[in-house]
Amino acid sequence: MLLAQTGLLDGRRATTHWKLLETMQAEFPQIRVEGGPLYIQDEHIWTSGGVSSGFDLTLALVEEDYGFSLARDIAQDFVMYLRRPGGQLQFSRYNLQQTATQGPINDLLAWLLENLTADLSVDKLAEKVAMSPRNFTRVFTRETGASPARYVAEARLAAARQRLEQTHETLDRIAEQTGFGSSINLRRLFEKQLNLTPGEYRQRFHCRKMA
């Protein structure tokens, strides 16, 4: 918000913590506020969605200026995972936050996060809020900052991460309980989004490691 007050963000894409998105958009309409990404680069200006995503932004800056190897070493030293993409949604690790503020989409998100194993296709989700698939996709994307498919994928990923951190369940069990269907699908998205296998993630971030 302080950066917004300086005018440096005028006409630029920017993000902030999800709790401040509406306030920032209302007070600074000249800024193209986006609620989805962890961090955003617009030319020489970078913004992040919170403290933890600031670490991701920092690693991205290090990698851009000094290369992958140094960024990887820093991530390992701080027990972080490297290359959590800036476009990844602002999901809390332990509490999947709803990003819509009111209306049917907000109610749908509450249901969605409790029913990750259900059929969460666009057609089915649109049907639950009595919208056409096309209109639903437009409204959902506007209110959450992500397409329905992307939101579902990252909600499932966040739920899988929490189980990997807090339980000793098998990958097959976690995949089944979080809607991935198979450990192959879970592993594929993990490697794409986090640059780690589920096994590597568990080894690094399981709660016993935090004790």
ChimeraX attribute file (.defattr): number of C-alpha atoms within 10 A of each C-alpha:
attribute: neighborCount
match mode: 1-to-1
recipient: residues
	/A:1	15
	/A:2	7
	/A:3	10
	/A:4	15
	/A:5	12
	/A:6	9
	/A:7	13
	/A:8	12
	/A:9	21
	/A:10	16
	/A:11	14
	/A:12	16
	/A:13	18
	/A:14	24
	/A:15	26
	/A:16	25
	/A:17	17
	/A:18	22
	/A:19	13
	/A:20	14
	/A:21	18
	/A:22	14
	/A:23	12
	/A:24	20
	/A:25	15
	/A:26	12
	/A:27	12
	/A:28	18
	/A:29	12
	/A:30	15
	/A:31	20
	/A:32	16
	/A:33	21
	/A:34	21
	/A:35	26
	/A:36	27
	/A:37	23
	/A:38	27
	/A:39	28
	/A:40	21
	/A:41	16
	/A:42	12
	/A:43	8
	/A:44	5
	/A:45	12
	/A:46	17
	/A:47	20
	/A:48	23
	/A:49	26
	/A:50	16
	/A:51	11
	/A:52	12
	/A:53	22
	/A:54	16
	/A:55	18
	/A:56	22
	/A:57	24
	/A:58	15
	/A:59	24
	/A:60	21
	/A:61	15
	/A:62	17
	/A:63	17
	/A:64	11
	/A:65	11
	/A:66	11
	/A:67	13
	/A:68	16
	/A:69	11
	/A:70	14
	/A:71	21
	/A:72	17
	/A:73	13
	/A:74	16
	/A:75	17
	/A:76	13
	/A:77	9
	/A:78	9
	/A:79	12
	/A:80	18
	/A:81	19
	/A:82	22
	/A:83	20
	/A:84	20
	/A:85	18
	/A:86	19
	/A:87	13
	/A:88	18
	/A:89	22
	/A:90	26
	/A:91	21
	/A:92	14
	/A:93	14
	/A:94	13
	/A:95	10
	/A:96	18
	/A:97	15
	/A:98	18
	/A:99	21
	/A:100	21
	/A:101	13
	/A:102	9
	/A:103	9
	/A:104	13
	/A:105	22
	/A:106	17
	/A:107	14
	/A:108	17
	/A:109	22
	/A:110	14
	/A:111	11
	/A:112	19
	/A:113	17
	/A:114	10
	/A:115	15
	/A:116	19
	/A:117	16
	/A:118	11
	/A:119	12
	/A:120	17
	/A:121	13
	/A:122	18
	/A:123	15
	/A:124	13
	/A:125	21
	/A:126	21
	/A:127	13
	/A:128	12
	/A:129	14
	/A:130	11
	/A:131	14
	/A:132	14
	/A:133	16
	/A:134	11
	/A:135	11
	/A:136	21
	/A:137	19
	/A:138	14
	/A:139	16
	/A:140	21
	/A:141	17
	/A:142	14
	/A:143	17
	/A:144	22
	/A:145	20
	/A:146	23
	/A:147	19
	/A:148	20
	/A:149	13
	/A:150	14
	/A:151	21
	/A:152	20
	/A:153	18
	/A:154	20
	/A:155	23
	/A:156	25
	/A:157	24
	/A:158	20
	/A:159	24
	/A:160	24
	/A:161	21
	/A:162	21
	/A:163	22
	/A:164	22
	/A:165	21
	/A:166	15
	/A:167	13
	/A:168	12
	/A:169	11
	/A:170	13
	/A:171	19
	/A:172	14
	/A:173	15
	/A:174	23
	/A:175	24
	/A:176	17
	/A:177	18
	/A:178	25
	/A:179	23
	/A:180	22
	/A:181	15
	/A:182	16
	/A:183	16
	/A:184	13
	/A:185	12
	/A:186	24
	/A:187	18
	/A:188	14
	/A:189	19
	/A:190	20
	/A:191	13
	/A:192	13
	/A:193	17
	/A:194	17
	/A:195	17
	/A:196	19
	/A:197	17
	/A:198	21
	/A:199	13
	/A:200	12
	/A:201	19
	/A:202	21
	/A:203	14
	/A:204	17
	/A:205	18
	/A:206	19
	/A:207	14
	/A:208	12
	/A:209	11
	/A:210	8
	/A:211	5
